Amino acid sequence: MPCSTSELCDIYGEKLEICTLQLQQFGGRTHVSGEIVTFRSDEDNMQIKSIIREPGKGRVLVIDTAGSTHAAMFGDNMASVAAENGWSALICNGAVRDTDTLAEIPLAVKALGSSPRRSLKAGEGERDVVVTFGGATFTPGRLLVSDNDGVVVLPEGSTIPGL
């Protein structure tokens, strides 16, 4: 098991990026780590469907909707596909849906909240761009750890002690 976010704060101090948003835990896993992949879109999730079909290799998909909770960016079907393909987590600065079922899927899922509304399907958005929310910068390729205490991004070139 990777170090907790609290332990990492003790080890790395101010060098660690800490997301201060009070993201809710929705998934069936609570403690994960992995390399960051990013996606930014207001309310369009079409590209996310393609991303999660790729081999996850334990990576974490960080989705930035600029904090919109108007529509859910993913639900149980997409989370199941992500888990089956080896993704460790989906972190969303926005909304998700199907929250009762998400809790049964072996994937860490954190989001601002939930919405029953479907997202747009136009295929708009940007992949593998640096996104910032909650005081943390999520850079593709950097390591992220998420647990019940929070979400942290390790300094460039750092490793997770104990792995």
SULKA-V654486 format. One record per pair of residues at least 12 apart in sequence whose ideal C-beta (glycine too) atoms are under 10 Angstrom apart, sorted by the first residue. I is the first residue (numbers start at 1). GAP is how many residues later the second one is. Records with the same first field share a line. If there is no record, write none. Layout:
I->GAP  GAP
This chain:
1->30  31  32  146  161  162
2->29  30  31  32  141  143  144  145  158  159  160  161
3->28  30  142  144  149  151  157  158  159  160
4->27  141  143  144  145  146  148
5->13  14  26  28  139  140  141  142  143  144  145  146  147
6->141  143  144  146
7->138  140  142  153  154  155
8->25  135  137  139  141  142  144  145  146  150  152  153
9->140  141  143
11->143  147  149  150
12->140  142  143  146  149
13->142
14->141
15->139  140  141  143
16->120  129  136  137  138  139  142
17->115  117  118  119  120  121  122  125  127  134  135  136  137  138
18->116  117  118  131  132  133  134  135
19->43  72  74  91  113  114  115  116  117  118  119  125  127  131  132  133  134
20->113  114  115  116  130  131
21->46  70  72  89  90  91  112  113  114  115  129  130
22->88  90  112  128
23->68  69  70  86  87  88  89  90  110  111  123  127  128
24->68  72  75  85  86  87  88  89  90
25->77  78  83  84  85  86  121  122  123
26->53  64  66  70  71  72  73  74  75  76  77  79  81  82  83  84  85  87  88
27->52  55  56  61  62  63  64  69  72  75  76  77  78  79  80  81  82  83  84  119
28->51  55  73  74  75  76  77  78  79  80  81
29->54  59  60  76  77  78  79  80  117  118
30->59  78  79  80  116  117  118  119
31->57  58  77  114  115  116  117  118
32->26  28  55  56  57  59  75  76  78  112  113  114  115  119
33->25  27  55  56  75  110  111  112  113  114  119  121  127  130
34->22  23  24  25  26  27  52  53  54  55  74  109  110  111  112  126
35->21  22  23  24  25  53  105  106  107  108  109
36->23  24  25  26  53  55  92  94  95  102  103  104  105  106  107  108  117  118
37->14  15  17  19  20  22  23  24  25  26  50  90  91  101  103  104  107
38->13  22  23  24  25  26  53  88  89  90  91  92  93  100  101  102  103  104
39->12  13  22  23  24  25  26  34  51  53  86  87  88  89  90  92  101
40->22  23  24  25  26  53  84  85  86  87  88  89  90  91  93  98
41->22  23  24  25  27  32  53  78  79  81  82  83  84  85  86
42->22  23  24  26  28  29  31  52  77  78  82  83
43->22  23  25  26  27  28  29  30  51  52  72  74  75  76  77  78  79  81  82
44->21  27  29  75  76  77  78  79  80  81
45->18  20  26  27  28  29  30  33  47  49  73  74  75  76  77  78  79  80
46->73  74  75  76  77  78  79
47->75  76  77  78  79  80
48->13  15  25  26  30  33  34  42  44  71  77  79
49->25  28  29  32  33  72  74
50->73  77
51->12  27  31  34  36  39  74  76  77
52->22  26  27  28  29  30  31  32  33  34  35  38  55
53->25  28  29  31  32
54->28  31  32  33
55->30  31  32
56->25  26  27  28  29  30  31  32  33  51
57->28  29  30  31
58->28  29  30  31
59->23  26  27  28  29  30  81  82  85
60->27  28  29  30  31  48  50  78  82  83  84  85  86  91  93
61->13  17  21  26  27  28  29  30  31  46  66
62->27  28  29  30  31  48  69  71  74  76  77  78  80  82  84  89  91
63->27  28  29  30  31  33  48  62  68  75
64->27  28  29  30  61  62  65  66  67  68  69  74
65->27  28  29  30  46  47  54  60  66  68
66->27  28  65  67
67->26  27  28  45  46  66  67
68->25  26  27  44  47  51
69->23  24  25  26  27  42  43  44  45  46  48
70->24  25  45  47  49
71->23  24  26  44  45  46  47  48  49
72->20  22  23  24  25  26  27  39  41  42  43  44  45  46  47
73->17  19  20  21  22  23  24  38  42  45  46  47  52
74->16  18  20  21  22  23  24  28  35  37  45
75->20  21  22  23  24  26  27  34  39  40  41  43  44
76->20  21  22  23  24  25  26  27  28  29  33
77->21  24  28
78->12  18  19  20  24  27  29
79->17  19  22  23  25  26  27  28  29  30
80->18  21  22  24  25  26  27
81->24  26
82->23  25  27
83->22  23  24  25  26
84->21  22  23
86->21
87->20  21
88->18  19  20  56  58
89->18  19  20  21  55  56  57  62
90->12  15  17  18  19  20  21
91->17  18  19  20  42  47  53  55  60
92->17  18  19  20  21
93->17  18  19  38  39  40  41  45
94->17  18  19  21  25  39
95->16  17  18  19  20  21  22  24
96->13  14  15  16  17  18  19
97->14  17  18  19  20  21  22
98->16  18
99->12  14  15  17
102->12
108->38  39  43
109->37
110->36  37  38  40  41
112->21  22
127->13
128->12  13
130->12
134->16  17
136->14  15  16  17
137->16
138->13  15
139->14  17
141->15
142->12  13  14  15  16
143->12  13  14  15  16  17  20
144->16
145->15
